[in-house]
Amino acid sequence: MTNSQLDPGLRERAVGFLDKFGTDGTLFENADGKACVELIIELLAAIDEFDLLHTGVLEHSTELENELEQKNQAVEQIAQNMRRYLSKSLYQRIAGGSHSAQAGATTRRNLSIFFSDIVGFTELTDTVEPETLSQVLNTYLGAMTEICERHGGTVDKFIGDAIMIFFGDEEHSDPAKSARACISMALEMQSATGALQSTWAKFGTQLGLRVRMGVNSGYCTIGNFGSGERVAYTVVGGNVNVASRLEHQAEPGGICISGSTFALVRDLVDVRPMGSLNVKGVAHPVETFAVVGAKIPSESNPWLQLNDHGFTLRSMSVQNKMLSEIQRQTMRAALVAALEKLEDIAA
């Protein structure tokens, strides 16, 4: 910086700075003194420039922080929306970066596949008001999804009133554990459907809806199917078709399972043989069984909640000829366990 560029204000600040050290003015009469003053002036000018730069950086940083906060809020909103469209387990894998979204990324896994639908729902759409129908369907699907997630299943899709769920898609999953979780889920769903009758009555209608369910276990191809623009994480294969057929074979309010599933859950349920079923695309007949009862311990009965001080018995809504055999047995087991607990308390 030359003398002509020196700011008079900076010169006065430099002189004032030196006065603090007791200079007598002779310092400014020689070349070294003038050079010292000019150096101090340059340092003060640099400090001022740095101060302006620092102020600018702070202002820009605040703007960036505000912009980042807005983007974070937008990302969080997108994530919330994703959670509503994806199953809990699939969302966690996508968010954690362990799941590829590339089309064609598939693998073979030994899964348990579940299908269900409401008996007579199509006819119901012609006799019930759309608003009531929407409330009924949403409460039903909401309750079923909650039960599914509690048992560790993945909701593949809703097709109207129909639901497709699978278990065992994670690496190193135990097929027996997956089948047991799937059957436990199906049993709880059947019991919950009976409990929903009282909820549906609040909408001004006595529907008496019953649900058919089918479960099959075996190897399937699972992964991303679709195009480069859009993919669906789903399951395909002959064993999926078998599960769908089993659901159609089930009695209203019942669960129909294959021989491969029964072999994995025989200690959980009592069954009645239903013969063999020929399924298109499957080379051999499929052995089928109707679940007629659940070997459910009292502590996991959906109608009964035990605790150290007593028990809570859930309100039961019973309609003549509307309860399935599974629902009757589950309710009976809850009542028997409640009576036994009551006798223990009285004793």
N, C-alpha and C positions, 0 to 999 in steps of 0.2 A: 504494500500500500504506500503511495507517494504522499508528500506533504499536501499536495493539492486535493487529495482525496480524503484527508482527515476531517472528520466531522468536528466542528468547534465544540459541540456539546460533549463529545467523547474526550476531547482535549481537556476540558474543564474537569471532567470526572477523573481523568488520569492525574491531573495536578492535585486535585483534592485527595486522591488516593496517596500520592507521595507526601503531601503535607502531614499526613498522619504519622509519618516516620521522621518529622522534624527537619525537613529540608529547608535551607535558608534562601533558596531561589537561585543560588549559583549553579545548581545542577543543570539548569536550563540554558546556561550560557556557553557550554561546551558541546562538542559534537556527541560525545558519549551520553551526556545527559539527555540531549534531544532524541537520540536513538532509543534511549530507555523509555522516554515518554511515549514515543511513537509505537514502541513494542507493546506497552501497556494499553495504548489506545486500540491497537489491533486485537489484543486479547479481549478487551471489553466489547469490541464490535463482534468478535466471534461468539462471545457469550450471549450477546443479544440475538444474534442469528440462531444460535442453538435454542435459545428460549422460545423464539418464534416457531422454530421447527418442532420443538417438543409440544408446544401448544397445538400445533396443527396435527401432530401425530395423535395426541389425546382425543381431539375432536373426531378425527377419522376413525380411531379405534372405537369410540363410542358409537359411531354410525355403523361400523362393522358388527359390533356386539348386538346392536338392535336388529340389524338385518339377519344375523345368525340366529337370534332368538325367534324371529318371525319364521325363518326356514325350519327351525327345530319344531316349532308348533305345527307347521304344515306337515312335516314328516310324521309327527306323532298322530295327527289326525288321519293320515294315510294308513299308518300302522293300526289304528283303532278300526278303520274300515276293513283292513285285511283280516283282522281277527274275526270279524263277523262273517266273512266269506270263506274262511279256512278253518279246518279243525284245529284244536289247540295244539296237538302234537305236531302237525304239519307246519303250522305257523312258527312254532318254536324252532323247528329245524331250518326253515327258510330264514328267519331273523338271525339265527346263530351262524348262518353261512355253511351249514353242513348238507344242505340240499341243493342240487343243481337244477336250474330251470331250463336246461337245454333239452330241446325236443329229441326224443329217441333214447334218453338216459333211462334204461329199464334194467330190471334184474328179475330172477326167479326166486320166489320165496314160498315157504309153506305157511299159508294163511288160513284163517277162519273167516268165512264170508257170511254176512247176515243180510237178509232181506225181510221187509215187512210191508204190509199195507192194511188199510182200514176196510173191513168188509162192507160193501154197499155204499162206499163214499161217493162214487160217481152218481148213483141215483139220488143221493142226499143233496147234491148240488142243485137239483131241480126242485126241491121242496123246501129248502131253508134259505132265508134271506142272505144275500152276499155278506153283509156285515157280520151276521152271526156265524156264518160259515168260516169267515176269516178268523174270527176270535177262537173258534173251536180248533181250527187247523193250527194256528200259531201256538196256542197253549199246549196242544198235543206235541207238536214238533219241538217246542222249547223244553218240555219235560223229558222227551226221549233223548234229546241232545245232551241234557244235563246228566242223565243216567249213563249215556255212552261215554262221556268224558270222565266220569267218575270211575268207570271200569277200564279206561285206557284205550278205547276204540277210536277209530278215525271215521268220521262221517264222509263217505265218498260223495254222495249226492242225495238231494231230495227230488223226487219226481212226483209232483202233486202231493198226495198223501203217502206215497211210498218212500221208504228209506233204505239206502244201501250203506252198510258199515263193514269195515274189515279190521282184523286184529293180526298183529305179528309182522308188520312191514319193516320194523326197525332191524338193523343188523344184529345177528346173534339172538334173535327172539326165540323163545322156547315154544314150539308148536302146541305142546300140551297146556302150557300156561295160557297161551292165547285162546285156545278152545274153551278152557274153563272160564276165562274172563268173559268170553262171548256168550256162553250159556248163562252165566250168572247175570249178565246184563239183560238177556232176553227174559229171564224169569222175573227180574225186577220190573222190566217194562210192562209185562202182562199184569202184574199187581198194580202198577202205577196207572194203567189204563182204567182199571176199575175205580181207583180213587179219583180219577179225573171226572167221573160221572157227576159228582156233586158240584164240581167247578163249572161244568157245562150247564148244569141246571140253573146257575145264576144268570146265564144268558137267555133264560126263558124257554128252554127246550130240554126235553128228556130224550136223548138220542140213543142211549143204549148201544153205543158203538163197540165193536169187537175187532180185534186185530189178529191177523194171521202172520206167522213168522216161520222162516226157514233158515237153517244153518248148515253149512258144509265146510269141511276142512280138506286142504290139499294144496298142491303146488300151483301157483298162478304167476303170470307175468305182471309185474307192478312197476310203475314209473310214469314218465312224462310222455303223453301221446298228443300229437297235434302238429302244428306248423311252427315256423320260426317266429311268427307273430304272437301265437297263443297256444298254450299247452294246458292239458288237464292231467292232474296226478290221479291216476285211477288204476283199476285192476281188470285184466282181461284173461280169458282162458275158459276151458271146459268146466272147471270147478266153479267158476262164477255162474255159468249157466245152470249148473246143478243146484246151487243155492237158490236161484230164482225159481226153479221148478218146484223145489221143496216147499217154498213159501206158498205156492199155488195149491200144493197138496195138503197143506195144513188145515185143520178144522178151525172154524171161527173161534178166536180166543186161545188157540193152541200153537204149539211149536213143533215143527217137523224137522228132524235132523237126519243126517246121513250116517251110515255105518262107520265111516272114518272119523266122524265127530264123536259118535257114541263111544268108540274105543278109547277116546281121550278123556271122557267125562262120565264114565259109567258109575263112579262113586258119588257124583253130584245129583243125578236124576234117576227116577224110575221111568221106564219107557214101555210102550206097547208096539210090537212089530207091526209094520204096515205093508210088508212085502217089498218087492223090487220095483224100481222105476226105470224105464228106458228113456234116456235123454239123448236127443239128436246131437251128434258130434262127440258123444262119449262111447267108447268102444264096448264097455261092459255095463250090465244093469247095476243100478245103484240101490243098495240096501237102505231102507228107510225105517224110521222109528218115530212114533208120536210121544212126546214128553207128557206123561200123565201125572207126574208129581216131582217135587223137588226135595232133596235131602238137605234142607236149609237149616243150619244151626240157628237157635233162637236169637243169638246176638246179631245175626245179619238179616233177620226177617224184616222186610220193609214196613210191615204194619206195627212192629213192636220195637220200642227203644228202651233197653234196660240200663239202669244206672245203680250206683251204690245204695241209693236211698229207696228205690222202688222201680217203677216203670211208667212209660207213657204209651198208651194204646191209641193208635191212629184211628180217626173216625172212619167207619166202614159203611159204604153205600151198597146195599145188596138189592138187586132186582131179580125177580123170579125168572128163571130160565136164561138169564143173561150172563151169569158167571160161568167161566170156563172151569174145567177140572183143576187146572193149575192154580187159578185164583182161589177156588174153594179150599184146596189143600193148604195153600199159604196162609189164608185167613184162619183156618182151623188151627194150624200150628201156632199162630200168634196168640189165639185165644187160650189154647192149652198151656202155653208157656206163661201167659199172664196169670192164669188161675194158679199154676204152680208157684209163681212168685208171690201171689197174694196169700197163699197158704203158708209160705215160708215167713212172710211178714207177720201174719197172725200168730204163728207159733213163737 
